Amino acid sequence: MSQEQEHTTPLTVSIVGAGIAGLTAATALRRNGFTVHVYEADEHKVEVGTALGVPPNGVRVLESLGGLDKANLHGVPNQGQVMFNASTGAVFKTVEWLLPLLKTNPILLVHRSDLYAELERLALGPGEGPPVVLHLASKIVDCDVEKGVLTLDNGQIVQSDLIVGADGINSTIRTHILGYKERAQTMACVYRAVLEVDKFAQGDLAWLEEISITAPYTIFPTSGPRRMITVYPCHDGTLLNFICAFEDPLQDDPNWVPSGTHADIEALFPDLHEKFKPLLAALPDVVMKWRLRQLPVLPTWVRGRALLVGDAAHASLPFLQQGSGLAIEAGAALRALFPKGTKSADVPARVAAYELCKPRGDFVVTESVQQMVVPEKRGEIFRSVEMQAKMMEYDIAQVAEEFYREKFLKAD
């Protein structure tokens, strides 16, 4: 722990964005005794979307924050991957994780709303440090990163010692840190939905019940453009997360529509085996569609009193099981670099030190693209125990604490 004076006035921290990265960072900085305000543009913050995987490196950070109740995540263990031939219905590959850690501390398949509710409880509820203050309907329109000043769309000015940009792929804070607007690249599109298991007729999911592991189950056509359907359980197995990924050359068209119908999805899989068709029949009449987007490697994540976390810094494709992992890891890094007693005058140097997280984020951004576009790289995360260890065993808290001791305590 830091030897900095306990009586120093606690830092005032403004976090822009109340998603996974923002609320994790808020909880971490709250634990150090800081006054933390989170500004969320949405009037009613709801985690729209479906489910995701929380890897063990992310779970470890959440546990280190204190107060986590894993039961509230309603997670289902991800034990590997099962791949089906779309036209024959046959399993053509079953892969289990190679890394021993993933057998004892598995990736948890969780519904976004379950994860969000637990993060909100940790940030706003009882616990060590002043409860975080969440401001909804609070859109940030300007940011002076050197002075630590935010301007809201209602004209309110907020002065902070530290600004954390957790405002996602279209980040306003990123634009002010970089000095220009960085456009996220679009690689593919996905239809997403959540299906209730008990709404299926008896026998409709028999093909899932025959599988010996719980995992993402992916249905691949053997010819034509790349596309696939993936389903996996979440919320204690009562829900199925449905994803249909496909190449969409029209996604940059100004008339692009963020939704589709049964017919749109069925048209992508004209030879789909009968046993998979109940999945499509269970979809809502209108299915939401998202662009899969990733940022290029950014020149920096920091400037002055501001830094970036989550998708604002390293939005990537979902092929390394680390979308939520990196977003959560940032909280542990901030907790180590901004210990209790940190003075306002020290903030710019600590912000600069946060760049220690960037090489790992850059690797995930670039490697996740490679896993999609380079044929021999596809599925490497399942084949390589070294890659699994690099992603899942990484201990950001230890790395950041050691960096802090070397950089700041020895300097004192």
TORVEXGU-106089 format. One record per residue (C-alpha): residue number from 1; residue in three letters; z, x negated, y. Coordinates in steps of 0.5 Angstrom, whole numbers. Layout:
BEGIN
+-----+--------+-------+-------+-------+
: num : residu :     Z :     X :     Y :
+-----+--------+-------+-------+-------+
: NUM :    ALA :     Z :     X :     Y :
...
+-----+--------+-------+-------+-------+
END
This chain:
BEGIN
+-----+--------+-------+-------+-------+
: num : residu :     Z :     X :     Y :
+-----+--------+-------+-------+-------+
:   1 :    MET :     0 :     0 :     0 :
:   2 :    SER :    -1 :    -2 :     7 :
:   3 :    GLN :     4 :    -5 :    11 :
:   4 :    GLU :     2 :    -2 :    18 :
:   5 :    GLN :     8 :     1 :    22 :
:   6 :    GLU :    10 :     8 :    19 :
:   7 :    HIS :    11 :    11 :    26 :
:   8 :    THR :     4 :    10 :    29 :
:   9 :    THR :     1 :    16 :    31 :
:  10 :    PRO :    -3 :    20 :    25 :
:  11 :    LEU :   -10 :    19 :    26 :
:  12 :    THR :   -14 :    26 :    28 :
:  13 :    VAL :   -20 :    27 :    23 :
:  14 :    SER :   -26 :    31 :    24 :
:  15 :    ILE :   -30 :    33 :    18 :
:  16 :    VAL :   -36 :    36 :    18 :
:  17 :    GLY :   -38 :    41 :    12 :
:  18 :    ALA :   -33 :    44 :     7 :
:  19 :    GLY :   -37 :    43 :     1 :
:  20 :    ILE :   -35 :    38 :    -5 :
:  21 :    ALA :   -35 :    32 :    -1 :
:  22 :    GLY :   -32 :    34 :     5 :
:  23 :    LEU :   -26 :    38 :     2 :
:  24 :    THR :   -24 :    32 :    -3 :
:  25 :    ALA :   -24 :    27 :     3 :
:  26 :    ALA :   -20 :    32 :     7 :
:  27 :    THR :   -15 :    32 :     2 :
:  28 :    ALA :   -15 :    25 :     1 :
:  29 :    LEU :   -14 :    23 :     8 :
:  30 :    ARG :    -9 :    29 :     9 :
:  31 :    ARG :    -5 :    25 :     3 :
:  32 :    ASN :    -4 :    19 :     8 :
:  33 :    GLY :    -1 :    24 :    13 :
:  34 :    PHE :    -7 :    25 :    18 :
:  35 :    THR :    -8 :    31 :    22 :
:  36 :    VAL :   -15 :    33 :    19 :
:  37 :    HIS :   -20 :    39 :    21 :
:  38 :    VAL :   -26 :    41 :    17 :
:  39 :    TYR :   -31 :    44 :    21 :
:  40 :    GLU :   -36 :    49 :    17 :
:  41 :    ALA :   -42 :    52 :    20 :
:  42 :    ASP :   -42 :    58 :    15 :
:  43 :    GLU :   -38 :    64 :    17 :
:  44 :    HIS :   -36 :    65 :    10 :
:  45 :    LYS :   -36 :    59 :     6 :
:  46 :    VAL :   -38 :    61 :    -1 :
:  47 :    GLU :   -41 :    55 :    -6 :
:  48 :    VAL :   -48 :    58 :    -7 :
:  49 :    GLY :   -51 :    56 :   -13 :
:  50 :    THR :   -49 :    55 :   -20 :
:  51 :    ALA :   -46 :    50 :   -24 :
:  52 :    LEU :   -45 :    43 :   -24 :
:  53 :    GLY :   -42 :    37 :   -28 :
:  54 :    VAL :   -36 :    33 :   -26 :
:  55 :    PRO :   -36 :    26 :   -29 :
:  56 :    PRO :   -30 :    23 :   -31 :
:  57 :    ASN :   -30 :    18 :   -25 :
:  58 :    GLY :   -30 :    24 :   -21 :
:  59 :    VAL :   -24 :    27 :   -25 :
:  60 :    ARG :   -20 :    21 :   -24 :
:  61 :    VAL :   -20 :    21 :   -17 :
:  62 :    LEU :   -18 :    29 :   -16 :
:  63 :    GLU :   -12 :    27 :   -21 :
:  64 :    SER :   -10 :    21 :   -17 :
:  65 :    LEU :   -10 :    26 :   -10 :
:  66 :    GLY :    -4 :    29 :   -14 :
:  67 :    GLY :    -3 :    37 :   -15 :
:  68 :    LEU :   -10 :    38 :   -19 :
:  69 :    ASP :    -9 :    44 :   -24 :
:  70 :    LYS :   -15 :    42 :   -29 :
:  71 :    ALA :   -14 :    49 :   -32 :
:  72 :    ASN :   -17 :    52 :   -25 :
:  73 :    LEU :   -24 :    48 :   -26 :
:  74 :    HIS :   -25 :    52 :   -33 :
:  75 :    GLY :   -29 :    47 :   -35 :
:  76 :    VAL :   -33 :    46 :   -41 :
:  77 :    PRO :   -34 :    39 :   -44 :
:  78 :    ASN :   -41 :    36 :   -44 :
:  79 :    GLN :   -42 :    32 :   -51 :
:  80 :    GLY :   -49 :    30 :   -50 :
:  81 :    GLN :   -56 :    34 :   -50 :
:  82 :    VAL :   -60 :    38 :   -55 :
:  83 :    MET :   -67 :    39 :   -54 :
:  84 :    PHE :   -72 :    44 :   -56 :
:  85 :    ASN :   -79 :    45 :   -57 :
:  86 :    ALA :   -81 :    51 :   -53 :
:  87 :    SER :   -86 :    54 :   -57 :
:  88 :    THR :   -83 :    53 :   -64 :
:  89 :    GLY :   -76 :    54 :   -62 :
:  90 :    ALA :   -74 :    48 :   -67 :
:  91 :    VAL :   -69 :    43 :   -65 :
:  92 :    PHE :   -73 :    36 :   -64 :
:  93 :    LYS :   -67 :    32 :   -61 :
:  94 :    THR :   -59 :    32 :   -61 :
:  95 :    VAL :   -56 :    26 :   -57 :
:  96 :    GLU :   -49 :    25 :   -56 :
:  97 :    TRP :   -46 :    20 :   -51 :
:  98 :    LEU :   -45 :    13 :   -54 :
:  99 :    LEU :   -39 :    11 :   -49 :
: 100 :    PRO :   -32 :    12 :   -52 :
: 101 :    LEU :   -29 :    14 :   -45 :
: 102 :    LEU :   -34 :    20 :   -45 :
: 103 :    LYS :   -31 :    23 :   -52 :
: 104 :    THR :   -24 :    23 :   -49 :
: 105 :    ASN :   -25 :    24 :   -42 :
: 106 :    PRO :   -32 :    28 :   -42 :
: 107 :    ILE :   -36 :    31 :   -37 :
: 108 :    LEU :   -34 :    37 :   -35 :
: 109 :    LEU :   -39 :    43 :   -34 :
: 110 :    VAL :   -36 :    47 :   -28 :
: 111 :    HIS :   -38 :    53 :   -24 :
: 112 :    ARG :   -39 :    51 :   -17 :
: 113 :    SER :   -34 :    57 :   -14 :
: 114 :    ASP :   -29 :    54 :   -19 :
: 115 :    LEU :   -29 :    47 :   -17 :
: 116 :    TYR :   -29 :    49 :    -9 :
: 117 :    ALA :   -23 :    54 :   -10 :
: 118 :    GLU :   -19 :    48 :   -13 :
: 119 :    LEU :   -21 :    43 :    -8 :
: 120 :    GLU :   -20 :    48 :    -2 :
: 121 :    ARG :   -13 :    50 :    -5 :
: 122 :    LEU :   -11 :    42 :    -5 :
: 123 :    ALA :   -14 :    41 :     2 :
: 124 :    LEU :   -11 :    47 :     5 :
: 125 :    GLY :    -5 :    49 :     0 :
: 126 :    PRO :     2 :    46 :    -1 :
: 127 :    GLY :     3 :    39 :    -2 :
: 128 :    GLU :     4 :    32 :     1 :
: 129 :    GLY :     1 :    31 :     8 :
: 130 :    PRO :     0 :    36 :    13 :
: 131 :    PRO :    -5 :    42 :    11 :
: 132 :    VAL :   -12 :    41 :    13 :
: 133 :    VAL :   -14 :    46 :    18 :
: 134 :    LEU :   -21 :    50 :    16 :
: 135 :    HIS :   -25 :    52 :    22 :
: 136 :    LEU :   -31 :    57 :    19 :
: 137 :    ALA :   -37 :    59 :    24 :
: 138 :    SER :   -36 :    52 :    27 :
: 139 :    LYS :   -43 :    49 :    28 :
: 140 :    ILE :   -43 :    42 :    30 :
: 141 :    VAL :   -49 :    41 :    35 :
: 142 :    ASP :   -48 :    34 :    38 :
: 143 :    CYS :   -44 :    28 :    36 :
: 144 :    ASP :   -42 :    22 :    40 :
: 145 :    VAL :   -41 :    17 :    34 :
: 146 :    GLU :   -38 :    11 :    39 :
: 147 :    LYS :   -33 :    15 :    42 :
: 148 :    GLY :   -31 :    20 :    36 :
: 149 :    VAL :   -33 :    26 :    40 :
: 150 :    LEU :   -36 :    33 :    37 :
: 151 :    THR :   -39 :    39 :    41 :
: 152 :    LEU :   -39 :    45 :    38 :
: 153 :    ASP :   -45 :    51 :    39 :
: 154 :    ASN :   -40 :    55 :    43 :
: 155 :    GLY :   -39 :    49 :    48 :
: 156 :    GLN :   -32 :    47 :    45 :
: 157 :    ILE :   -31 :    39 :    45 :
: 158 :    VAL :   -27 :    36 :    40 :
: 159 :    GLN :   -24 :    29 :    40 :
: 160 :    SER :   -23 :    25 :    34 :
: 161 :    ASP :   -21 :    18 :    32 :
: 162 :    LEU :   -25 :    19 :    25 :
: 163 :    ILE :   -31 :    23 :    24 :
: 164 :    VAL :   -33 :    24 :    17 :
: 165 :    GLY :   -40 :    27 :    16 :
: 166 :    ALA :   -40 :    32 :    10 :
: 167 :    ASP :   -46 :    36 :    12 :
: 168 :    GLY :   -50 :    36 :     7 :
: 169 :    ILE :   -58 :    34 :     6 :
: 170 :    ASN :   -60 :    36 :    13 :
: 171 :    SER :   -54 :    33 :    16 :
: 172 :    THR :   -53 :    33 :    24 :
: 173 :    ILE :   -48 :    27 :    23 :
: 174 :    ARG :   -53 :    23 :    20 :
: 175 :    THR :   -58 :    24 :    25 :
: 176 :    HIS :   -53 :    21 :    30 :
: 177 :    ILE :   -51 :    15 :    26 :
: 178 :    LEU :   -58 :    13 :    25 :
: 179 :    GLY :   -61 :    15 :    32 :
: 180 :    TYR :   -67 :    19 :    28 :
: 181 :    LYS :   -68 :    25 :    24 :
: 182 :    GLU :   -69 :    23 :    16 :
: 183 :    ARG :   -73 :    28 :    12 :
: 184 :    ALA :   -71 :    29 :     5 :
: 185 :    GLN :   -76 :    28 :     0 :
: 186 :    THR :   -78 :    34 :    -4 :
: 187 :    MET :   -79 :    32 :   -12 :
: 188 :    ALA :   -79 :    39 :   -16 :
: 189 :    CYS :   -77 :    46 :   -15 :
: 190 :    VAL :   -71 :    49 :   -19 :
: 191 :    TYR :   -70 :    57 :   -21 :
: 192 :    ARG :   -62 :    58 :   -22 :
: 193 :    ALA :   -58 :    63 :   -24 :
: 194 :    VAL :   -51 :    65 :   -28 :
: 195 :    LEU :   -52 :    69 :   -34 :
: 196 :    GLU :   -46 :    73 :   -37 :
: 197 :    VAL :   -45 :    71 :   -44 :
: 198 :    ASP :   -42 :    78 :   -46 :
: 199 :    LYS :   -48 :    82 :   -43 :
: 200 :    PHE :   -53 :    79 :   -49 :
: 201 :    ALA :   -54 :    83 :   -55 :
: 202 :    GLN :   -51 :    81 :   -61 :
: 203 :    GLY :   -56 :    76 :   -64 :
: 204 :    ASP :   -59 :    74 :   -58 :
: 205 :    LEU :   -55 :    67 :   -57 :
: 206 :    ALA :   -55 :    66 :   -65 :
: 207 :    TRP :   -59 :    59 :   -63 :
: 208 :    LEU :   -54 :    57 :   -59 :
: 209 :    GLU :   -48 :    58 :   -64 :
: 210 :    GLU :   -52 :    54 :   -69 :
: 211 :    ILE :   -51 :    48 :   -65 :
: 212 :    SER :   -45 :    43 :   -67 :
: 213 :    ILE :   -44 :    41 :   -60 :
: 214 :    THR :   -43 :    44 :   -53 :
: 215 :    ALA :   -48 :    41 :   -48 :
: 216 :    PRO :   -54 :    42 :   -44 :
: 217 :    TYR :   -59 :    45 :   -48 :
: 218 :    THR :   -66 :    44 :   -46 :
: 219 :    ILE :   -73 :    47 :   -48 :
: 220 :    PHE :   -79 :    43 :   -47 :
: 221 :    PRO :   -86 :    45 :   -47 :
: 222 :    THR :   -90 :    40 :   -51 :
: 223 :    SER :   -96 :    40 :   -46 :
: 224 :    GLY :   -98 :    42 :   -39 :
: 225 :    PRO :   -95 :    40 :   -33 :
: 226 :    ARG :   -87 :    38 :   -33 :
: 227 :    ARG :   -83 :    44 :   -33 :
: 228 :    MET :   -76 :    45 :   -37 :
: 229 :    ILE :   -71 :    51 :   -38 :
: 230 :    THR :   -64 :    48 :   -39 :
: 231 :    VAL :   -58 :    52 :   -40 :
: 232 :    TYR :   -50 :    50 :   -41 :
: 233 :    PRO :   -44 :    54 :   -41 :
: 234 :    CYS :   -39 :    54 :   -36 :
: 235 :    HIS :   -32 :    58 :   -34 :
: 236 :    ASP :   -29 :    57 :   -41 :
: 237 :    GLY :   -36 :    59 :   -44 :
: 238 :    THR :   -36 :    66 :   -41 :
: 239 :    LEU :   -42 :    64 :   -37 :
: 240 :    LEU :   -49 :    61 :   -38 :
: 241 :    ASN :   -52 :    56 :   -33 :
: 242 :    PHE :   -59 :    57 :   -32 :
: 243 :    ILE :   -64 :    52 :   -29 :
: 244 :    CYS :   -72 :    52 :   -30 :
: 245 :    ALA :   -75 :    46 :   -27 :
: 246 :    PHE :   -82 :    45 :   -25 :
: 247 :    GLU :   -87 :    42 :   -21 :
: 248 :    ASP :   -89 :    46 :   -15 :
: 249 :    PRO :   -94 :    43 :   -10 :
: 250 :    LEU :   -93 :    49 :    -5 :
: 251 :    GLN :   -86 :    47 :    -4 :
: 252 :    ASP :   -88 :    44 :     3 :
: 253 :    ASP :   -92 :    50 :     5 :
: 254 :    PRO :   -90 :    54 :    11 :
: 255 :    ASN :   -90 :    60 :     7 :
: 256 :    TRP :   -86 :    58 :     1 :
: 257 :    VAL :   -81 :    63 :    -1 :
: 258 :    PRO :   -74 :    61 :    -4 :
: 259 :    SER :   -74 :    66 :    -9 :
: 260 :    GLY :   -78 :    68 :   -15 :
: 261 :    THR :   -79 :    74 :   -21 :
: 262 :    HIS :   -78 :    74 :   -28 :
: 263 :    ALA :   -86 :    74 :   -28 :
: 264 :    ASP :   -86 :    67 :   -24 :
: 265 :    ILE :   -82 :    64 :   -29 :
: 266 :    GLU :   -85 :    67 :   -35 :
: 267 :    ALA :   -92 :    65 :   -33 :
: 268 :    LEU :   -89 :    57 :   -33 :
: 269 :    PHE :   -88 :    58 :   -41 :
: 270 :    PRO :   -93 :    63 :   -44 :
: 271 :    ASP :   -92 :    60 :   -51 :
: 272 :    LEU :   -84 :    61 :   -50 :
: 273 :    HIS :   -81 :    62 :   -57 :
: 274 :    GLU :   -78 :    69 :   -58 :
: 275 :    LYS :   -71 :    67 :   -59 :
: 276 :    PHE :   -71 :    64 :   -52 :
: 277 :    LYS :   -74 :    70 :   -49 :
: 278 :    PRO :   -67 :    74 :   -48 :
: 279 :    LEU :   -65 :    68 :   -43 :
: 280 :    LEU :   -71 :    71 :   -39 :
: 281 :    ALA :   -69 :    78 :   -40 :
: 282 :    ALA :   -62 :    77 :   -37 :
: 283 :    LEU :   -64 :    74 :   -31 :
: 284 :    PRO :   -63 :    78 :   -24 :
: 285 :    ASP :   -70 :    82 :   -22 :
: 286 :    VAL :   -70 :    76 :   -16 :
: 287 :    VAL :   -68 :    69 :   -18 :
: 288 :    MET :   -66 :    64 :   -13 :
: 289 :    LYS :   -71 :    58 :   -12 :
: 290 :    TRP :   -69 :    51 :    -9 :
: 291 :    ARG :   -72 :    45 :    -8 :
: 292 :    LEU :   -70 :    39 :   -11 :
: 293 :    ARG :   -69 :    34 :    -6 :
: 294 :    GLN :   -67 :    27 :    -5 :
: 295 :    LEU :   -66 :    22 :     1 :
: 296 :    PRO :   -69 :    15 :     1 :
: 297 :    VAL :   -64 :     9 :     2 :
: 298 :    LEU :   -61 :     9 :     9 :
: 299 :    PRO :   -60 :     3 :    13 :
: 300 :    THR :   -53 :     5 :    14 :
: 301 :    TRP :   -48 :    10 :    13 :
: 302 :    VAL :   -43 :     8 :    18 :
: 303 :    ARG :   -43 :     7 :    26 :
: 304 :    GLY :   -38 :     7 :    31 :
: 305 :    ARG :   -32 :    12 :    29 :
: 306 :    ALA :   -37 :    16 :    24 :
: 307 :    LEU :   -39 :    15 :    17 :
: 308 :    LEU :   -43 :    19 :    12 :
: 309 :    VAL :   -40 :    22 :     5 :
: 310 :    GLY :   -44 :    26 :    -1 :
: 311 :    ASP :   -51 :    29 :     0 :
: 312 :    ALA :   -51 :    27 :     8 :
: 313 :    ALA :   -51 :    20 :     5 :
: 314 :    HIS :   -54 :    19 :    -2 :
: 315 :    ALA :   -57 :    26 :    -4 :
: 316 :    SER :   -60 :    24 :   -11 :
: 317 :    LEU :   -64 :    28 :   -17 :
: 318 :    PRO :   -59 :    30 :   -22 :
: 319 :    PHE :   -61 :    25 :   -28 :
: 320 :    LEU :   -55 :    21 :   -28 :
: 321 :    GLN :   -49 :    26 :   -28 :
: 322 :    GLN :   -47 :    23 :   -21 :
: 323 :    GLY :   -48 :    28 :   -16 :
: 324 :    SER :   -41 :    31 :   -15 :
: 325 :    GLY :   -38 :    24 :   -18 :
: 326 :    LEU :   -40 :    20 :   -12 :
: 327 :    ALA :   -38 :    26 :    -7 :
: 328 :    ILE :   -31 :    26 :   -10 :
: 329 :    GLU :   -31 :    18 :   -10 :
: 330 :    ALA :   -32 :    18 :    -3 :
: 331 :    GLY :   -25 :    21 :    -2 :
: 332 :    ALA :   -21 :    15 :    -6 :
: 333 :    ALA :   -25 :    10 :    -2 :
: 334 :    LEU :   -23 :    13 :     5 :
: 335 :    ARG :   -16 :    14 :     2 :
: 336 :    ALA :   -15 :     6 :     1 :
: 337 :    LEU :   -19 :     4 :     7 :
: 338 :    PHE :   -15 :     9 :    12 :
: 339 :    PRO :    -8 :     8 :     9 :
: 340 :    LYS :    -2 :    12 :    13 :
: 341 :    GLY :     0 :     8 :    19 :
: 342 :    THR :    -8 :     6 :    21 :
: 343 :    LYS :    -8 :     6 :    28 :
: 344 :    SER :   -14 :     9 :    32 :
: 345 :    ALA :   -16 :     2 :    35 :
: 346 :    ASP :   -17 :     0 :    27 :
: 347 :    VAL :   -22 :     6 :    26 :
: 348 :    PRO :   -29 :     2 :    27 :
: 349 :    ALA :   -27 :    -4 :    23 :
: 350 :    ARG :   -25 :     1 :    17 :
: 351 :    VAL :   -31 :     5 :    18 :
: 352 :    ALA :   -35 :    -1 :    17 :
: 353 :    ALA :   -31 :    -3 :    11 :
: 354 :    TYR :   -33 :     4 :     8 :
: 355 :    GLU :   -40 :     1 :     7 :
: 356 :    LEU :   -37 :    -2 :     1 :
: 357 :    CYS :   -39 :     4 :    -3 :
: 358 :    LYS :   -47 :     4 :    -1 :
: 359 :    PRO :   -50 :    -1 :    -6 :
: 360 :    ARG :   -47 :     4 :   -11 :
: 361 :    GLY :   -50 :    10 :    -8 :
: 362 :    ASP :   -57 :     7 :    -7 :
: 363 :    PHE :   -57 :     5 :   -14 :
: 364 :    VAL :   -56 :    12 :   -16 :
: 365 :    VAL :   -61 :    15 :   -11 :
: 366 :    THR :   -67 :    10 :   -13 :
: 367 :    GLU :   -65 :    10 :   -21 :
: 368 :    SER :   -65 :    18 :   -21 :
: 369 :    VAL :   -72 :    18 :   -18 :
: 370 :    GLN :   -74 :    13 :   -24 :
: 371 :    GLN :   -71 :    17 :   -29 :
: 372 :    MET :   -76 :    22 :   -27 :
: 373 :    VAL :   -82 :    19 :   -25 :
: 374 :    VAL :   -82 :    13 :   -30 :
: 375 :    PRO :   -84 :    15 :   -37 :
: 376 :    GLU :   -80 :    10 :   -41 :
: 377 :    LYS :   -74 :    11 :   -36 :
: 378 :    ARG :   -73 :    18 :   -38 :
: 379 :    GLY :   -67 :    20 :   -41 :
: 380 :    GLU :   -64 :    13 :   -41 :
: 381 :    ILE :   -57 :    15 :   -39 :
: 382 :    PHE :   -57 :    18 :   -46 :
: 383 :    ARG :   -59 :    12 :   -49 :
: 384 :    SER :   -56 :     6 :   -46 :
: 385 :    VAL :   -48 :     5 :   -47 :
: 386 :    GLU :   -49 :     0 :   -41 :
: 387 :    MET :   -52 :     5 :   -36 :
: 388 :    GLN :   -46 :    10 :   -38 :
: 389 :    ALA :   -41 :     5 :   -37 :
: 390 :    LYS :   -44 :     3 :   -30 :
: 391 :    MET :   -44 :    11 :   -28 :
: 392 :    MET :   -37 :    13 :   -31 :
: 393 :    GLU :   -32 :     8 :   -32 :
: 394 :    TYR :   -33 :     5 :   -25 :
: 395 :    ASP :   -26 :     6 :   -21 :
: 396 :    ILE :   -28 :     6 :   -14 :
: 397 :    ALA :   -20 :     7 :   -12 :
: 398 :    GLN :   -19 :     0 :   -15 :
: 399 :    VAL :   -25 :    -3 :   -12 :
: 400 :    ALA :   -23 :     0 :    -5 :
: 401 :    GLU :   -16 :    -2 :    -5 :
: 402 :    GLU :   -18 :   -10 :    -7 :
: 403 :    PHE :   -23 :   -10 :    -1 :
: 404 :    TYR :   -18 :    -7 :     3 :
: 405 :    ARG :   -13 :   -12 :     1 :
: 406 :    GLU :   -18 :   -18 :     2 :
: 407 :    LYS :   -21 :   -16 :     9 :
: 408 :    PHE :   -15 :   -13 :    12 :
: 409 :    LEU :    -8 :   -15 :    10 :
: 410 :    LYS :   -10 :   -22 :     9 :
: 411 :    ALA :   -13 :   -22 :    16 :
: 412 :    ASP :    -6 :   -20 :    18 :
+-----+--------+-------+-------+-------+
END
